[in-house]
Amino acid sequence: MTGKLASVKVGDLVTRYLCGIPMQLHVTAVTETTIECGAWTFSKITGGEIDEELDWDGLGRTGSYIRVKG
């Protein structure tokens, strides 16, 4: 788990990248393995989006990811 993602908490602002296009999101929930931003769920290990309907596991298969400033 990367240090920056491990320190994310509810209320933090993260940047989601989809096709290189940034989108600012607020963190709404954090679990041991995921970071949730409203309708989106991301892996706390990689920052990759998890979407069962698209078969994205957030690890090897994903279409977007989040990054934390700092």
VENGI-V635144 format. One record per residue. N is the residue number from 1. SS is DSSP state (H for helix, E for strand, - for the rest). Layout:
# VENGI-V635144
n	ss
N	SS
N	SS
This chain:
# VENGI-V635144
n	ss
1	-
2	-
3	H
4	H
5	H
6	H
7	-
8	-
9	-
10	-
11	-
12	-
13	E
14	E
15	E
16	E
17	E
18	E
19	-
20	-
21	E
22	E
23	E
24	E
25	E
26	E
27	-
28	-
29	E
30	E
31	-
32	-
33	-
34	E
35	E
36	E
37	E
38	-
39	-
40	E
41	E
42	E
43	E
44	-
45	-
46	-
47	-
48	E
49	E
50	E
51	E
52	H
53	H
54	H
55	-
56	E
57	E
58	-
59	-
60	-
61	-
62	-
63	-
64	E
65	E
66	E
67	E
68	-
69	-
70	-
